[in-house]
Amino acid sequence: MELYISDLDGTLINKNAEVSEYTKDTINSLIAEGLNFTIATARTLASAGKILSGLDLRLPIILMNGVLIYDPAAQKYEAVNSLSGKLVKEIQTAAKNIDLDCFMYTIQNNEMNTYFEKLSSDAMKSFYNERREKYYKSFTQTEDFSSVTASVIYFTFINSKEKLKPLYEKFSDNPQLEITFYDDIYSDDLWYLEVFSSKASKKQGVKYLRQKYGFESITAFGDNLNDLPMLEEAETKCAVSNARQQLLDSADVIVLSNNEDGVAKYLQKIFGKEI
C-alpha cells in the first residue's frame, strides 16, 4: 500500500495560491479509484482548508509542518505537538532582544488561535490582511504574549534573511526545537523563520501516517527547504521543476512545475488514467 503526499505552496497550488480545476478533477478521480493522497503544508487549517475545499481528501492532513495532524472526516485535530512553557518564554525573550515581532499560534479545546502583539512591518501586515480577507482567518491582538494561557504550538517570523538569521542561529542547535528557515516564494526579499517542537516536522507527520495506516511506500512532492525532511522519509522523492536547487538535487523524479499541474500530471501518468 502506497501513500502519495504533496506540499501545497509552490508544489500542488499555482502562483495564484489555488488548486487548478485540472488538478482537482484529476486527483479526485484517482482518489475515487483508490489513490491514497494527502497534503503536508506549513499552512494552518484556516487557509489550507479553503484552498483544498474542492479536493475529496479522506486521509489526515499534516498542517503547520507537522505540528498538527487534522482528520477532515472527524473534523478534529488527532495529533498536537505543543511547546513547553520554558521554551515559549525563551523564544519570546530572544525575539524581543533583537526587536523581532511574530505571530504566535495556540490550541485549546480543538480550536487554534493566532496572536500578535503588533504588526510592525509591511510583510506582517500583508500576511495578516491576506489571511483575514482571503481565508477568513481570525487573529487576536494582545499587549503581551505572556498573558496568553493556551498551549503554544508555533511561532512565525517574517522578515529579511539578515534580520532573522540571529534568531535562527540561537535556536538551530536546540534539540527540543524544529526550525524551518526559507525564502518566501511569493517575494524576492522576504524569508520565513518558523519555530515549533522537535517532535513535529513534515517527516514526523509522514512517519505518523505510515505507522497508523501501514503504508509500505511513500511518494512525496515538494519545492522548498521545509520539504526536505518529508522527502528524506519518502521512498520516492519528487520535486516540481520550479523547486529550490537542493530539492532538485535530491529528487528521484522531477515533475512539471506547480503552474503546469505537475503533481496531478505525474499521478495521472503513473496510474495510466485519462481524466
N, C-alpha and C positions, 0 to 999 in steps of 0.2 A: 504494500500500500504506500502510495506516494503523496506528499503534500507539496503544493506549489504556493509560494508566498512572495508577495511583492511589496516593496516600498511604494509610497504614494507620490510625493512631490519629486518631479524630475524623472519619475520612472513610469508609474501607471497613468498619472494625470498629465495633461498637456500644459502648455505655457499659460493657459488661462485658468489653471488650477481646477480643471474639470475632467471627468471621465467622459471620453467621447462616446457617441452613440454606438459607433462600431465596436469599441472595446466592451461596452455594456452588453450589447447583443451577443457578441462572441463568447464572453465569459459566462453569461447567464445560460446560454445554450449548452456550454460544456459542463457547467455545474449540474444542470438538469440531467445530463447523461453520466454523472458520477465523478466529475472532476472535484478533487479536494483542493479548494483555493481559499486563501485568506490574505490579510493585509498586516504589515508591520510598519508603523509610522511614528514619527515624533509628535504628531498632532494629538490633540485631545479628542474626546468623543464629540464635543460640540461642533468642531469644524470637520473632522473626519466623517462623522455621521451624515452630515448634509452632503458632502462630496460623494459618499458611497450610497446614497439613498436609492439609486436605481439598480444597484447590484444585489443579487439574491444570495448574500453571504450566509452560510449556515454554520461555519466554524467560528470559534472565538477570534477576536481581533486583538493584535498586540498594539497597544497605544503608548504614547509618551516614551518611546524607546524601550518598552518592556516594563515600565513601572506599573502599568495597569494592563490587565487582560480582561476584555469585555465579551460577554456572551450575548450576541444580538437576539438569540431566541428567548432567553430568560430575561433579557434586558437588565442585566446586573453585572457588576464587576466581580469576577470569580477569583482574581488574584490581585493583591495590592502590596506594593513594596514601599514602605514609609521610611523616612529618615529619622534618626534618633534626635531628641531634643538638643543634645550636646552638639551634634554636627550642624543642626539648623542654626544654632547660635553662632558657631564658628564661621559659617558661610556668611551670615548676615553681618557680622562684625568685620570680616575681611573685605566685604564689598563696600561697606561704609568707609573703611580706611582709605580706599582708593577712589572714593566718590563714584561708585557704580550703582545705578538703580536697576531693578529687575521686576519680573513677575514671579510670584510665589504661589504654587499650587497646593491645595489641601484636599483631603477627602474625609467625609464624615457621613455616616448613615447612607452609604451608596450614592452620595452626591459629591461632585467635585466642584470646588470653588477656586477662583483665581483672584489673588490680591495684588495690589501695588500701592506703594507709598506716594510716588509722583511719577508723572510721565515727563522725564527730564530731557528727552531727545526726540527728534523727528521720527527716528526709527521706532521708538516705543509707541509714539502717538499713532503711527501708521499701522503697527501690529494691533494695537487696541481698537482703532477705528474699523479696520478691515474685518476683524473677528466679530465685532459687535454688529456691524451693518450687513455683512455678507452671511455670517453664520449664526447670528443672534446669540452670541456667547455673552454671558454675564460676567462682569468684573466688579470687585469691591475695593474701594479705596480706603486705606487705613492710615492713620497718622504714624503708627509704628507697628512693624510686623510682630513685635513682642506681645501685642495684645491679642493676637490670633491664637485660639486654643485648639483648633482642629489639627489632625495629623498632617504634617507637611510631607509632600511626596516629591517635589520637583522645584527647581529654580531655572528660569530662562533669562539670560542676559543677551542683549542685542547691542552691539557697538562695533567699533573698528577692531581689527585684529590686534593692533598695538595696545589699545586700551584694555582689552580683555586678557591679554597674554599674562600679566602678573597674577591674576586670579587663577588662571589655568595652571601656571607653574606652582602655585602654592598648594593646590589640591590634587594635582595629577598623580602623585605617588601615594595618596591616601588609600589604603586597601578597603576602606569602608564606603568609598565613593566611586561612582562611574562618571566620567566626564566625556562629553562629546563637544568637539571644538571644530567648527566647519564654516565655510563661507555660505552666504545666502545666495541661492541660485537665481533669485529674482533681483539681486542688486550687485553692483560692481565693487562696492567698498564696505559692505556690512558683513559681520560674522556673528554666528550664534555660539554661545557657551551655555551648555545645559548640564546641570548638576543633579544627580539623583543617587539612589542606593546602589552599591556594587552588587546587590542581589538581583538587580534588574539590568537588562540590556536586550536588544533585539535577539541576540544569541541565546540568552537565557529563556526568552519567550518562546523561541523555536524549540528549545530543549523541552520546555513545559508541554508544548503541543505534541511533540514526538512521543513523550512518555505517556501522556493522557490517552492518545488515540492509537498508539502503537505504530506510527509511521516508520517504515523501514528506510525511506529515502526522502530527502528534501531537495527541491529545486527552488532557489531564491533569486530574486531580481532586485538590483539596486543601482544607485547612481552616485551617492555621496559618501563621505568618510564615515558617517554614522551607520552606514550599511555594512561596513567591513566585518564587524563581529557576526552579523547574520550570515554573510556569505561564508565565513570560516566554518560555520556549523553545517552548511549545506553540502550534500554530495555533488550537486551540480550548481556551479556559481555562474549566474548570468548578469551581465552588465548591459544597460542600454548604451547605444553608441555615443550619447551625449554625456556619459559618466565621467567622473574625475579619473585622471590617469591611473591612480593607484587601483581603482576598481577594474579598469580595462586591463591592467597588467595581471591582475589575479584571477580574471574570469576564465571559465572554461568555454563560455559561449558569449558572443557579443550580438545582441539583437538590435533591431531598428530603434531609433530614438523615441522618446516619450511623445513627441509631436507626430510620430508616424505609427502610433499604436503598436510599438514594438513588442510589448508583453503579449498582447492578445494575438498578434500575428504569429508569434512563436508558438503559443499554445495551440492555435488552430493548425499550424503546420505539423507539430509532433503528434497531434491526435488525428490528423488527416480529415478534419471536418471542414466542410464548406458551409459557411453561415450565410 
